[in-house]
Each structure stands twice: as C-alpha cells, then as structure tokens.
C-alpha cells in the first residue's frame, strides 16, 4: 500500500508568482484535503476534494484553488503569492468526506521572498 | 458547533515518567476523535482514533486515550516517556465547517522530554 506523497518537498518563490503543489493520495482513498501550516501553528483547512469536486472550503481567498484528477491525485494552486503564504502545505487523503481519519503526506515547504 | 481545546500549549516531562496531554471537546452529537503527532519538520501521523466503540483507545508507540463523555474529554497518555516522543500533538474532533463535515483541529501541545 502506497502512502500519501507530495511534491516538491521544498519550493522558493517570489511575491506575485504562482505555484502548483501536487499530492498523490493513498491507494483506495477518494478524498483529498489540503492544509496550510504556518510555523508554530496548527494546520488550517484550505479545502477538500471528493471525486473531483470541491467539497468544502476554509477561510482562504479565491487565489487558492485546486483540482482533483480521476486517479484522485490533487493539485493546489496559489496565485499572486504573498509573503504570508510561506508555510508548510499538507495534503491528506481519506476514504470519506467527513469524520474519517486522514493520512498525511510529508508536506511541501513553501517560502515566498 | 463543534470545537476542541487542548488545555496545555507546552508540556515538559522527564524520560521514563508518564505523559498526560489534555484535550476537551464540544460536540452536539457523538463525535469521532483523533490524536495526531508531528515530529519537527515532518508531516502528521495518526496516533489513535475514537469512533464510538471502546472508550479506551490504544494507539501506536504505547499511547492511549480515554473517551469520557461526562467530562467531554479525550486525554492522551503514555506510561513512560521516551526521548523520541518529543513532538507536537494535535487533538482533532470531527465536526462541521459550514454545511460540510470536517476535522476540527486543536492548537497543539508541544511535548518536551528531558533526559
């Protein structure tokens, strides 16, 4: 059984640029959730995708967008990067949309300069 | 509305002594509860979960948690701390964000283990 994988592991971007982060869900999981974790903080829910549709969103602006593909892998896109977007971005997969345990990838560390 | 409160932001113990990380929750229905651990510069790992079965839940690495409905608590314990237990611990409850059922995260407890 393959776990959740994310790429890249680290990324440095300049303010105003755009970034795409990728996540492959665990085998058998059809739901992917994305979280932002700033240094020293807990994870903040960005949004969730279930069977290629967005299924709930946290308090993040529209420049945070996502996709889920037929194989349940997912992308997180962030446009017009701001310095405050610097964080660890975590992807989690699960077998259902709510109340189910989520399995996390190692994260992508994004630094915006 | 559902919420979760981790009562201690930092806990420090000596190696070999018991660990207690406290978590209270609020839920209008029977919740699912989880504990996750995050080691420095790592992703999150599920320690254990409660989903309305046995109230004493055993997890990985010798951790366990007891669901106490009367006290609305789900405290995490371990009889004897190991240096490798030093990490950030998150208590999580399933709940609703708007109309969608989601996981609601506590702010975390940082566990330090002293030699």
Interface residues (C-beta under 8 A of the other chain):
Chain A: X4 X33 X41 X42 X43 X45 X48 X55 X56 X58 X90 X92 X97 X98 X99 X100 X101 X102 X103 X104 X105 X106 X107
Chain B: X32 X34 X36 X42 X43 X44 X45 X46 X49 X51 X90 X94 X97 X98 X99 X100 X101 X102 X103 X105 X106 X107 X108
